[in-house]
Amino acid sequence: MENDLLPAPRGRPIRPYDPLLASEVCEARAMSDHGLCKTLAARPDLPSWSTVTRWMREVPAFDEAMTRARDLWLERKADGLCDLAGEARAASTSHEVQAIKLAVDTRKWMLSKLMAPVYGDRLDVTSKGGALPAPSHQVDARVQSIVMQAAMRMAAKSGDLVLPPSAADLLD
C-alpha cells in the first residue's frame, strides 16, 4: 500500500553499460543532424540522455568515443557551412537570406567555441597550444624586475625614496 503512493518512474530506465549499445550511441551522435539530447529522444532504441551521461562519467573509453563522435559531428557541421551559405543564392526574400546568415553565424560561433584549436579566432602558430619554454634566466630576470619596480613604488609612496622625474615616469 505504501508503494501505491509513490509516483511511477518517468522516462526510460537507466541501463547498465553495454559496449554494443554504446557504439550505436556514438554512431548516432556522429551522424545526427541534431545535438545529443534530441538524437537520443528521437531514437527510443537508444538509452536516455541521463544514462549516456552516466556512462560517460563511469566508463573512460566510452567518454573518449563520445568525444570523437562529437568531433565528427562538428566536422559534419563545418562541412555543411558552404552548402548552407550557398542556399542564400536561391533565397527569394531578405528574410530567408537573414535566416540563412543567422544559421551560418551560429554554426561558425559554435565551431569556434567547441573546436577552438581548429576553428577559433586565436591563431597560435608557434606552440600548438602548449606553453612556450622560457629559459630560466629570462624568467628570473623578469621576476626580479617586477619585484624591484614594486619595491621602488612602495618606497616612493612612503617618501623614503626620492626619484628624479624621468625615473618616476618609468614606474607609472
NUMARTI-435628 format. One record per residue: z, y, x of N, C-alpha, C in turn. Coordinates in steps of 0.05 Angstrom, whole numbers, plus 32768, in hexadecimal, padded with zeros to 4 digits. Each point is the difference from the previous one (the first is absolute). Layout:
% NUMARTI-435628
nc3, nc2, nc1, cac3, cac2, cac1, cc3, cc2, cc1
Z, Y, X, Z, Y, X, Z, Y, X
...
This chain:
% NUMARTI-435628
nc3, nc2, nc1, cac3, cac2, cac1, cc3, cc2, cc1
8000, 7FE8, 8010, 8000, 8018, 7FF0, 8000, 8019, 8011
800E, 7FFF, 8017, 8001, 8017, 8012, 7FE4, 8006, 800B
7FF0, 7FEB, 8006, 7FE5, 8005, 800A, 7FED, 800C, 7FEC
8006, 7FFE, 7FE6, 7FEF, 800C, 7FEC, 8001, 801E, 8001
8015, 800B, 800C, 8002, 801D, 8001, 7FF1, 800C, 8017
7FF9, 7FF0, 8014, 7FF2, 800A, 8017, 7FE3, 8004, 7FFA
7FF4, 8016, 8009, 7FE3, 8004, 7FFB, 7FEF, 7FEB, 800E
7FEA, 7FFA, 7FF4, 7FED, 7FED, 800D, 7FF4, 800D, 8019
7FFC, 7FF0, 8015, 7FF4, 800B, 8018, 7FE4, 800B, 7FFA
7FFA, 8017, 800D, 7FE6, 800C, 7FFB, 7FEE, 7FFB, 8018
7FE6, 8000, 7FFC, 7FED, 7FFD, 8015, 7FFE, 7FE3, 8009
7FF1, 7FFD, 8016, 7FFC, 7FE6, 800B, 8018, 7FF7, 8011
8005, 7FE7, 8001, 8017, 7FF7, 8010, 7FFA, 8003, 801E
8015, 8003, 800F, 7FFD, 8002, 801D, 7FFB, 7FE3, 800B
7FEB, 7FFE, 800E, 7FF8, 7FE5, 800B, 8009, 7FFD, 801C
8005, 7FE7, 8009, 8005, 7FFC, 801C, 7FE7, 8003, 8010
8002, 8007, 801A, 7FE9, 8005, 8011, 7FEE, 7FE7, 8001
7FE7, 8004, 7FFC, 7FEB, 7FEB, 8000, 7FE9, 800B, 8012
7FFB, 7FF3, 8017, 7FEB, 800B, 8012, 7FE4, 8001, 7FF3
7FF9, 7FED, 7FEF, 7FE6, 8001, 7FF3, 7FFE, 8017, 7FEC
8015, 8004, 7FF1, 8001, 8016, 7FED, 8000, 801B, 800F
800E, 8000, 8017, 8002, 8018, 8010, 7FE4, 8008, 800B
7FF0, 7FEC, 8008, 7FE5, 8006, 8009, 7FEF, 800B, 7FEA
8004, 7FF6, 7FE7, 7FF2, 800B, 7FE9, 8007, 801D, 7FFB
801A, 8006, 8003, 8009, 801B, 7FFD, 7FF3, 8013, 8014
7FFF, 7FF7, 8019, 7FF4, 8010, 8016, 7FE2, 8004, 7FFA
7FF2, 7FEB, 7FF8, 7FE4, 8003, 7FFA, 7FFB, 8013, 7FE8
8011, 7FFD, 7FEB, 7FFD, 8012, 7FE9, 8006, 801D, 8009
8013, 8004, 8011, 8007, 801B, 800A, 7FE9, 800C, 800F
7FF4, 7FF0, 8012, 7FEA, 800B, 8011, 7FE7, 8006, 7FEF
7FFB, 7FF0, 7FEC, 7FE7, 8003, 7FF1, 8002, 8011, 7FE6
8018, 8009, 7FFA, 8004, 800F, 7FE8, 7FF5, 801C, 8001
7FFA, 800C, 7FE9, 7FF8, 801C, 7FFF, 8018, 8011, 7FFB
8017, 7FF4, 7FFB, 8019, 800F, 7FF9, 8016, 7FFA, 8015
8016, 800C, 7FFC, 8017, 7FFB, 8011, 800D, 7FE5, 7FFA
8014, 7FF9, 800F, 800E, 7FE6, 7FFD, 800C, 7FFC, 7FE4
800D, 8014, 7FF6, 800E, 7FFC, 7FE6, 7FEC, 7FFB, 7FEA
7FEA, 800F, 7FFF, 7FEC, 7FFC, 7FEB, 7FF2, 7FE5, 8003
7FFB, 7FF9, 8019, 7FF3, 7FE6, 8005, 8011, 7FE9, 7FF6
8019, 8000, 8006, 8012, 7FEB, 7FF8, 8003, 8000, 7FE1
8001, 8017, 7FF4, 8003, 8002, 7FE3, 7FE8, 7FF5, 7FF2
7FE8, 8003, 800C, 7FE8, 7FF7, 7FF3, 7FFB, 7FE2, 8003
800F, 7FF4, 8012, 7FFC, 7FE3, 8005, 801A, 7FF1, 7FFA
8002, 7FF4, 7FE8, 8019, 7FF1, 7FF9, 8004, 7FE7, 8011
7FEB, 7FF6, 800D, 8004, 7FE9, 8011, 800E, 8006, 801A
8002, 801A, 8007, 800E, 8009, 8018, 801D, 8007, 7FFA
8011, 7FFF, 8014, 801C, 8007, 7FFB, 8003, 801E, 7FFA
8017, 8007, 7FF7, 8006, 801C, 7FF9, 8003, 8011, 8019
7FFF, 801A, 7FFC, 8003, 8013, 8017, 801B, 7FFC, 800E
8015, 7FFC, 7FF0, 801B, 7FFC, 800C, 8001, 7FE7, 8011
7FF2, 7FEB, 7FF7, 7FFF, 7FE7, 800F, 7FF2, 8004, 801B
7FE9, 800E, 7FFE, 7FF0, 8005, 8018, 800F, 8011, 8014
800D, 8015, 7FF7, 800F, 8011, 8012, 8018, 7FF1, 800C
800C, 7FEE, 7FF1, 8016, 7FF0, 800B, 7FF5, 7FED, 8015
7FE9, 7FF4, 7FFB, 7FF3, 7FEF, 8015, 7FFB, 8010, 8019
7FF7, 8018, 7FFC, 7FFA, 8011, 8018, 8019, 8006, 8010
8016, 8004, 7FF3, 801A, 8004, 800E, 800A, 7FE7, 800E
7FFC, 7FE9, 7FF3, 800C, 7FE7, 800A, 7FEE, 7FF0, 8012
7FE6, 8003, 7FFF, 7FED, 7FF0, 8010, 7FEF, 8012, 8011
8007, 8003, 801A, 7FF2, 8012, 8011, 7FE2, 7FFA, 8002
7FF8, 7FE7, 8000, 7FE4, 7FF9, 8002, 7FF1, 800B, 7FE7
800C, 7FFE, 7FE9, 7FF4, 800A, 7FE8, 7FFE, 801E, 8000
8014, 800D, 800B, 8000, 801D, 8002, 7FE9, 8009, 8012
7FFC, 7FF2, 8016, 7FE9, 8007, 8012, 7FE6, 7FFB, 7FF2
7FFE, 7FEA, 7FF1, 7FE7, 7FFA, 7FF2, 7FFA, 8015, 7FEB
8015, 800A, 7FF2, 7FFC, 8015, 7FEC, 7FF8, 801A, 800D
800A, 8005, 8018, 7FF8, 8018, 800E, 7FE3, 7FFF, 8007
7FF7, 7FE9, 800A, 7FE3, 7FFC, 8006, 7FF0, 8003, 7FE6
8009, 7FF5, 7FEA, 7FF2, 8002, 7FE7, 7FFE, 801D, 7FF7
8016, 800F, 8003, 8000, 801C, 7FF9, 7FEC, 8010, 8011
7FFF, 7FFA, 801A, 7FED, 800D, 8012, 7FE3, 7FFA, 7FF8
7FFB, 7FE7, 7FF8, 7FE5, 7FF9, 7FF7, 7FFA, 800F, 7FE6
8013, 8002, 7FEE, 7FFD, 800F, 7FE7, 7FF9, 801D, 8006
800F, 800C, 8014, 7FFB, 801C, 8007, 7FE4, 8003, 800D
7FF8, 7FED, 8010, 7FE5, 8001, 800C, 7FEB, 7FFF, 7FEB
8004, 7FF0, 7FEB, 7FED, 7FFF, 7FEA, 7FFF, 801B, 7FF2
8018, 800D, 7FFD, 8000, 801B, 7FF4, 7FF1, 8014, 8012
8003, 7FFE, 801A, 7FF2, 8011, 8012, 7FE2, 7FFB, 7FFF
7FF8, 7FE7, 7FFE, 7FE3, 7FFA, 7FFF, 7FF4, 800B, 7FE6
800F, 8001, 7FEB, 7FF6, 800A, 7FE7, 7FFF, 801E, 7FFD
800A, 800E, 8014, 8000, 801E, 7FFF, 7FE3, 800B, 7FFF
7FEE, 7FF5, 8010, 7FE5, 800B, 8000, 7FF2, 7FFA, 7FE6
8005, 7FE8, 7FF5, 7FF4, 7FFA, 7FE6, 800B, 8012, 7FEA
801A, 8005, 8001, 800C, 8011, 7FEC, 7FF5, 801D, 8003
7FFE, 8009, 8018, 7FF5, 801B, 8004, 7FE3, 8002, 7FF7
7FF1, 7FEA, 8004, 7FE4, 8000, 7FF7, 7FFD, 8002, 7FE2
8015, 7FF7, 7FF1, 7FFF, 8002, 7FE3, 7FFF, 801D, 7FF7
8008, 8013, 8011, 7FFF, 801C, 7FF8, 7FE3, 800A, 7FFB
7FED, 7FF4, 800E, 7FE4, 8007, 7FFC, 7FF7, 7FFA, 7FE4
800A, 7FEA, 7FF5, 7FF8, 7FF7, 7FE5, 8010, 800E, 7FEA
8015, 800E, 8008, 8011, 800D, 7FEC, 7FF0, 8016, 7FF1
8004, 8002, 7FE6, 7FF1, 8013, 7FF0, 8010, 801A, 7FFA
801A, 7FFF, 8003, 8010, 8018, 7FFA, 8012, 8007, 8018
8009, 8018, 8000, 8012, 8008, 8016, 801B, 7FF2, 7FFE
8007, 7FF8, 7FE7, 8019, 7FF1, 7FFC, 7FFF, 7FE5, 800D
7FE9, 7FF3, 7FFE, 7FFC, 7FE6, 800D, 8001, 8003, 801F
7FF3, 8015, 800A, 8001, 8005, 801D, 801C, 8004, 8009
8010, 8010, 7FF1, 801B, 8005, 8008, 8011, 7FE7, 7FFF
7FFB, 7FEF, 7FEC, 800F, 7FE6, 7FFE, 7FFA, 7FEF, 8018
7FE7, 7FFF, 8008, 7FF8, 7FF0, 8018, 800C, 800C, 8019
8000, 801A, 8002, 800C, 800D, 8018, 801D, 7FFA, 8001
800E, 8001, 7FE9, 801D, 7FF9, 8000, 8004, 7FE3, 8009
7FEF, 7FEE, 7FF6, 8003, 7FE4, 8008, 7FFC, 7FFC, 801E
7FEC, 800E, 800B, 7FFA, 7FFE, 801D, 8018, 800C, 8010
8009, 8017, 7FF8, 8016, 800D, 800E, 801A, 7FF0, 7FFE
8005, 7FF3, 7FEA, 8017, 7FEF, 7FFD, 7FFF, 7FE8, 8013
7FE9, 7FF3, 8001, 7FFC, 7FEA, 8012, 8003, 8009, 801D
7FF5, 8016, 8007, 8002, 800A, 801C, 801D, 8006, 8007
800F, 800C, 7FED, 801C, 8006, 8005, 8010, 7FE6, 8004
7FFA, 7FEC, 7FEE, 800F, 7FE7, 8001, 7FFA, 7FF2, 801B
7FE7, 8000, 8008, 7FF9, 7FF3, 8019, 800D, 800F, 8018
8001, 801A, 7FFF, 800C, 800F, 8016, 801E, 7FFB, 8003
800D, 7FF8, 7FE9, 801D, 7FFB, 8002, 8006, 7FE3, 8006
7FF1, 7FED, 7FF3, 8006, 7FE4, 8003, 7FF3, 7FF3, 8018
7FEB, 800D, 800B, 7FF3, 7FF6, 8018, 7FFC, 8017, 8013
8016, 800E, 8006, 7FFF, 8019, 8010, 7FF3, 7FFC, 801C
8005, 7FEA, 800E, 7FF3, 7FFD, 801A, 7FE2, 8000, 7FFF
7FF5, 7FF7, 7FEA, 7FE2, 7FFE, 7FFD, 7FF5, 8019, 7FF1
800C, 8007, 7FEA, 7FF5, 8015, 7FEF, 8011, 8019, 7FFE
8015, 8002, 8010, 8012, 8017, 7FFF, 7FF3, 8019, 800C
800D, 8017, 7FFB, 7FF5, 8019, 800A, 8007, 8005, 801E
8014, 7FF2, 8009, 8009, 8004, 801C, 7FEF, 7FEF, 8013
7FF4, 800D, 8014, 7FF0, 7FF2, 8013, 8010, 7FFA, 8019
8002, 7FE6, 8007, 800F, 7FF8, 8018, 7FED, 7FF0, 8011
7FF5, 800D, 8015, 7FEC, 7FF2, 8011, 800C, 7FF7, 801A
801A, 8005, 8005, 800B, 7FF9, 801A, 8013, 7FE9, 8000
8010, 7FFD, 7FEB, 8016, 7FED, 8002, 7FFE, 7FE9, 7FEC
7FED, 7FFF, 7FEE, 7FFD, 7FEB, 7FEC, 801A, 7FFE, 7FEF
800D, 8016, 7FFB, 8018, 8000, 7FEF, 801A, 7FFC, 800F
7FFF, 7FF8, 8019, 8018, 7FFC, 8010, 8009, 8019, 800E
8018, 7FFF, 800B, 800A, 8017, 800E, 7FF2, 8002, 801B
7FF9, 8018, 8008, 7FF4, 8003, 801A, 8015, 7FFF, 8016
7FFB, 7FF1, 8015, 8014, 7FFF, 8016, 8002, 801B, 800E
8018, 8008, 8006, 8004, 8018, 800F, 8010, 7FF9, 8019
7FF8, 8009, 8017, 8010, 7FFA, 8018, 801C, 800B, 7FFD
8013, 7FF1, 800B, 801C, 8008, 7FFC, 8006, 801C, 800D
7FF2, 8007, 8015, 8006, 801A, 800D, 7FF7, 8017, 7FED
7FEB, 7FFC, 7FF0, 7FF7, 8014, 7FED, 8015, 8003, 7FE9
8009, 7FE9, 7FF7, 8015, 8000, 7FEA, 8019, 800E, 800B
8009, 7FF9, 8018, 8018, 800C, 800B, 7FFD, 801E, 8004
7FE8, 8008, 8009, 7FFC, 801D, 8004, 8000, 800F, 7FE6
7FF4, 7FF4, 7FEB, 8000, 800D, 7FE6, 801C, 8002, 7FF4
800F, 7FEB, 8002, 801C, 8000, 7FF6, 8010, 8015, 800F
7FFD, 8000, 801A, 800F, 8013, 8010, 7FF9, 801D, 7FF8
7FE6, 8005, 7FFC, 7FF7, 801A, 7FF8, 800C, 8009, 7FE5
8001, 7FED, 7FED, 800C, 8006, 7FE5, 801D, 8006, 8003
800F, 7FF1, 8010, 801D, 8004, 8003, 8005, 801B, 800E
7FF0, 8007, 8014, 8004, 8019, 800E, 7FFA, 8018, 7FED
7FEB, 7FFE, 7FF0, 7FFA, 8015, 7FED, 8017, 8004, 7FEC
800A, 7FEA, 7FF6, 8017, 8002, 7FED, 8018, 800C, 800D
8006, 7FF9, 8019, 8017, 800B, 800E, 7FFC, 801E, 8005
7FE8, 8008, 8007, 7FFB, 801C, 8005, 8002, 8010, 7FE6
7FF7, 7FF5, 7FEA, 8002, 800E, 7FE6, 801D, 8004, 7FF8
8010, 7FEB, 8004, 801D, 8001, 7FF9, 800E, 8015, 8012
7FF9, 8000, 8019, 800D, 8013, 8013, 7FF7, 801D, 7FF9
7FE7, 8003, 7FF9, 7FF6, 801B, 7FF9, 800D, 800A, 7FE7
8004, 7FEF, 7FEC, 800D, 8008, 7FE7, 801D, 8007, 8004
800E, 7FF2, 8011, 801C, 8005, 8005, 8005, 8018, 8012
7FEB, 800A, 800D, 8003, 8017, 8011, 8007, 7FF9, 801D
8002, 7FE6, 8006, 8007, 7FF7, 801B, 7FE8, 8003, 8013
7FE9, 8002, 7FF5, 7FE8, 8000, 8010, 7FEE, 8017, 7FF7
7FF9, 8011, 8013, 7FEF, 8017, 7FF9, 7FE5, 7FF9, 800C
7FEC, 7FFF, 7FEF, 7FE5, 7FF8, 8009, 7FEE, 8019, 8001
7FEE, 8000, 8014, 7FEC, 8016, 7FFF, 7FEE, 7FFD, 7FE7
7FF4, 8016, 7FF7, 7FF0, 7FFF, 7FE7, 7FEA, 7FEA, 8000
7FF3, 7FFC, 8017, 7FEB, 7FEC, 8001, 800B, 7FE4, 7FFC
8017, 7FFA, 800B, 800C, 7FE5, 7FFC, 800A, 7FFC, 7FE4
800A, 8015, 7FF3, 8009, 7FFD, 7FE5, 7FE9, 7FFA, 7FED
7FE9, 800C, 8006, 7FE8, 7FFA, 7FEF, 7FF8, 7FE2, 8002
8004, 7FF4, 8016, 7FF9, 7FE4, 8004, 8011, 7FEE, 7FEF
8019, 8008, 7FFB, 8012, 7FEF, 7FF1, 7FFC, 8001, 7FE1
7FF1, 8013, 7FF7, 7FFC, 8003, 7FE3, 7FE7, 7FF2, 7FF7
